[in-house]
Amino acid sequence: MSKHSEPETRTPHPLDVALGQRIRARRKSAKISQSELGAKVGVTFQQIQKYERGTNRVSFSMLIMITRGLDCTVADLIDGIDDATADSFGSASVDPGKKSAEDVQGAGR
C-alpha cells in the first residue's frame, strides 16, 4: 500500500452520533452558539460541529467540560442513549454477566 492511497472513510458509531445529537439539542435549547460553547471548553466551533455530527469522538474529559459549558450533567446527555441507538446496530447494551465466545474459549486453556 502506498503513502498516497485514498484515505479510509469511516462511518461514525451510532453512539457517537447519538451523543452529538444530544449535545446539539442541549446547546440549541440553551441558545448557545457553537462558537460560544467552543470558547467555554477551549476548542473551535468546527470541533464542536464534529462532536455534534459524531465525526470526532468526545473524550470523557471533554464531555465533562461540555456539560459544564451547557450547565447540565453527564446523565442529561447520556441517559437512555444506548436504548435509543440499539436498533441501529443490534444491541448497544452490554450485559456484564454474559460471557463472550472469547471468554468461553479462553476458559478451557
N, C-alpha and C positions, 0 to 999 in steps of 0.2 A: 504494500500500500504506500503510495507516495504522500509527501507532505501536502501536496496541493489538491488532494481529493476533496470531494464535496463534503461539507460538514454534515454530521448526522443530525437529522431533525428528530426531536423528542417531543412526545405528547406529554403535557403536564399531567401529573397524577390527579385523579378526581378529588382527592382530599385537599391537595394544594389549591385547586381551582375553587373548591367549596370554601376554604378558609379565606381566600382572596375575595370571594363574593361577600362573605360576612364582613370583612374589613371595609370593603367599599360601601356596603349598605349602612354600616355604623357611621362611617365618615360622612356620608351624604346626609344622614338623619341629624348629625351634629352640625351640619352646614360648615364643614371644614373642607378646604380645597386640598388637592394632592400636594401642592406646594407648601401649604401650611402644615400639614401632617409631616411631610418630609423634613421641614425645618425643625419641628418638635423632636423628631427622632434622629436627626443628623444624616439624612440621605436626600437625594434629589427627588423631584416629583416623578422623574422617569422610573426610578427604583420603586416608588410607591405603585406606579402603574404596573410594573412587572409583578409585584407582590399580588396586586388585585386580580391580575389575569391568571396567576398561578404559574407564570413563566419562570419566575425565580421563587425558590422556597424561602419561607420565613423561618429563620432560626428561632430557637426558644428565647434567646436574649432579645432579639428584635421584636418578637411577639410581645414580650413584657413592655418594651419601650412603646410599641404601638398602642397597647391597651392604656398606658399612661397618657399618651397623646390624645386618645379618644375618650378618656375618662370612663373607662369600663374595666371589667375583669376579663381574664382569660376565658373563664366559663361563659361569659356573654358571647364570645366569638366562637367557641368550640362546642358548646353544649348541643348534643344531638347530631353533630356533624357526620359521625360515622353512619347513623341511621339514614340520613338524608342522601348519602352517596353510595350506600350499599348496592343498590340496583345497578350502578354504573360499572361495577367490576366484580360482581359476585357478592362477596361479603366483606365489608370493611372491619367488622368487629372480629376481634381475636379472642378466642376462649383460652385463657391462660392454662386451664386444666387439660385441654385437649392436646394430645401428642401428635406431632407431625410424623410423616413417613420416615424422615431422617432420625427422629428420636427413637422410633421403634426399631429401625435397622441398627442404630448405634448401640442399643441396649444389649444386643446379643454378643457384642465384641468383648 
